[in-house]
Structure formats: structure tokens, C-alpha cells
Amino acid sequence: MAPVKLACLDLAGTTIGDIAMVERTFAEAIATQGIVPGTSAYARAMVHVHRSRGCPKIDVFHGIFPDNEAQARAANLTFERAYEGAIDRSGLVPLPGTVEALEKLRDAGVKIALITGFSRSTLSRVLSALVWADKLDLALSPQDAGRGRPYPDLVLTAGLRSGIEDVREVAVAGDSESDMLTGRRAGASIVAGVMTGGHSRARLLGAGATHIIDSIADLPSLILGGDVGASEVGAGEIVTPA
């Protein structure tokens, strides 16, 4: 296997632990459009939110309001404002081992790209709140790449901007089905499902994870050798995405 020169990492649920904050903000956003807790419409919407973890937020709202572009855009704007307000109030806390993992990878010459489903404006606010933003080589939103997850664009754009010559020199790590699909479709040699987020091991495997790790803290060992804390997927376990 070609040595990994670029690691593309997800944000919420992988490097920072704000899944509950994200879901609360989605609930607040759809409430402004008449979908409130205790209704069947709310239950269906939140199932869609969970299923669509990692995808561009505007795409999630398009799924909730498929026939009303104005509602989708209004909800998305509310989401962005509310989430940025939540960051101002509470900050963003890295998951245990995140900073140390980034340092180990950078010390070994591996570049770090943060890829997310947040808009560029929200990502900029996130980066200003991360005390470890200086350890990143690149941070991309769907707007920077053309399309967000589950398409391969974010990973391929990160590779191009980082001077990667072979997609097999890329590793992808994330906690959602869309992260796995993105990595597999981009041709990354390592597509690691991280068990600190919202999707189950079975779901990550079904989307094409090549490895399962307990947390981002295990990623350096997987990439650099040792595989401590990593479970490699057997041929019988994996379902390769189309």
C-alpha cells in the first residue's frame, strides 16, 4: 500500500464532540418553519437529519422541504446563525486524543485536511473557535469543492490542493455513512469509520469502511503502522458502494 500523505478528517463526531449541538440546532431551524417536537413531521425530519449526517446542511433541508426552496433556504439560514451563536456561547471541544493525533500525523509528514458539510461561512466561524486550527493544512466546505458528501469532490479537491499524486496516498476518517461513501468513491486507500459519532459500525461497514477505529486517537497507528485500536474489515463484512 502506498504511504499515506494526506488525512482527510470529518469535524462533528470525529474531531469535535458536538453532535448534540448540531441536532439541537437542526431542531431549532425546522421549528421556525412549523415542524415542532411532538409531531410526526418532526420525527420524520429528525430521522432524515440523522440519516444524512455529514452531508451539506442545505441538502439536508432540501430533503426535509423537497417542494419548497424558500423554506429550505430559510431553515438553513436559521441553522447557520443558531449554530454560530452556540459556538459563541459554548465553544468547541476536541474529542479526546484529537490534538495528539494531529501532532503525530504532522510530525510524520502527513498533511491534514478538515472536510465538512458546514457552509463556508460556518466553517470559518468553526475554525476561529478551534484552538488546534494551526495544525490543519486545509479546511474545505462543499462550496470549496463543488459538491459535498457523499460525492468524492471534497477528498479529491483536498488531494489536488495538497499536491497528492495518487489517491491511494489519501486516508479518510469520519463517523458517518456519507464519510465512508466519500472516501471510497474518491479511491482513498484507508477509509476509517470512527465510533465516536452517530452511525453504527454496521452502517459504516455497509457504506464501505476499510477499517473501524474506536476514536480519532487510533488513526496515527493505523496510518503510520501498528494498527493499534483498529479493526480491519474482512472481505465478508464489507459492502462496496456503487
ABEGO torsion letter per residue (X at the ends): XBBBABBBBBBBGAABBAAAAAAAAAAAAAAAAGBBBGBAAAAAAAAAAAAABGBBAAAAAAAABAABAAAAAAAAAAAAAAAAAAAAAAEBBBBBGAAAAAAAAAAAGBBBBBBBABBAAAAAAAAAABAAAAABABBBBAAAAGBBOABAAAAAAAAAAAGBABAAABBBBBABAAAAAAAAAAGBABBBBBAABABBAAAAAAAGBABBBABAAAAAAAAAEGGBGBBBBBAAABBBBX
